[in-house]
Amino acid sequence: MKVLFRGGQIIDGTGSAPVVGDLLIEDDKIMKVGGVIEGDFDKVVDCTGLQVCPGLIDAHSHNDFFYDRDDAEMFYKPFLEQGITTQITGNCSFSPFGIEEDSAYKDKVGGGLFHAVKPGSFKEFKERAKGRLYVNMVPLIGHGTVRISISGFDPAPLTPEQIEREMKLVDEAMEEGAFGGSFGFMYEPGMYAEKDELYAFAKEIAKYDGIVTVHPRACSKVALGYPLFGTPPHIEMALDEVIDIMEKSKCRMEYSHLIFTGTSSWPSIDPMLKKFHDYNEKGYKIAYDNYSMTYGASVITLALPPWYLALSEKDRKKKSTLLKLKAMIFATKKLLGLDWCDFTIAYISDNHKEYEGRIISEIAKEEGMSAMDMYLKLVDLSNAQGRIYVDKYYNDEHIRRLMEDDLSIFMTDAWVEEAGVQNGAAFQCFPYFFVRAKKYGIPVEKVVRKMTGETVDRFRIKERGYLKEGYRADITVIDFDNMSVDISQPSLKPEGIKHVYVNGTAAVENGSFTKAHTGEVLLK
Ligand SMILES: [Zn+2]
């Protein structure tokens, strides 16, 4: 099937300025780029006044946990409607594969945050994904998953023999074409791993010239897991840990979702960006990805220390416990530079829909109690299972800086929720980058580069990310001038994403989702 994209502004993914011309695809390949293309075509897509780009790539996703569900479609539709054709998956230490056949801990894969329908080896994942994917996936193997395979959530250090078993799982995935691995130092069980285990994992990935993405141990000035006083900002210590692993393993590193939670963390932006650049000048490969939103999703227990969560319900209600807890939450909040007005409720329970989308400080006022008591009440009502959105990851000026920095690429880190308020990043994150670019005067081709060519270069993805003859036909056609989002309505479809082709098949046509699922598991 020959499809001609006629008369658009071609943005090829290199960062070069748009050039008006035609683009021809045949089946799943790009045949010709530029100039006036004559001939017989099965379909002609008029792109006058529009931008024809390589399919956009989301550099950080968790969508590998939804592909084999019966209701998979709803989890991919809003990403395609953002123009995304490929997602880097297996992040934050979680992949739905990398588990021994006879592991006793298969039900724990996903770390409580995600649920894998049928966890198995990477080979099994590739088989199972055939014909089911709406977008292409660039698989990474999660360190948390391989550790769960061996010892579940056990915090005990692994023995050398157990580490060897972990490395066998990593080897299998890398041999079979995974692009690298991921760490998640804020999650169980990755947070428990000792240095020898972390070095071994990164070295194993480096052996195959893979990349390791890292959810760092701290994304704020103060984080649980570090002493409260007498240290440098924890977010900077967390970057040093990533650098240490990079130096020891010689592995290429991607610092995942660079954010600076709470205003107290913002002074770390300069020294951290400088460090990223310094290490690149020294010849290392370390860079990062970021959001277009100033907020992100979290769990309602975010502000609660582990010792409190470990108590029985009766002990939690003790006066002395509550006093100690409240003092701690108060101090942490102050140290972070966050307040109750920065917490929006996403979900409490099916019986408490009235709180969804509400800000904690405002509900507290209405119910005539302190915000702290309101927060604890919501934790109880949700059985400690609630979800929240936390604001002040950055301000608009910070996002502008990151967008203009050479080392950033763009991502969503979002998934579609089954209940409650949606994360706007799952619906609007990429279009919002375009909207911001218009506002800041950043050329459209620079934004596209950070969603295409730059990302494939960094993850070493073949035949994608550029509009080149012989490359695979992932195409996103946008209307940059009329791109718009309404971030006050998080699940509202953005305006300005016209056509999205995945491996030569239209998944979005004139802005409408076609239900096509022609994605593939990509291999290194
Ligand atoms: Zn993460």
Residues whose N, C-alpha, C, O or C-beta is under 5 A from the ligand:
A	BS01	ZN	C92 H215
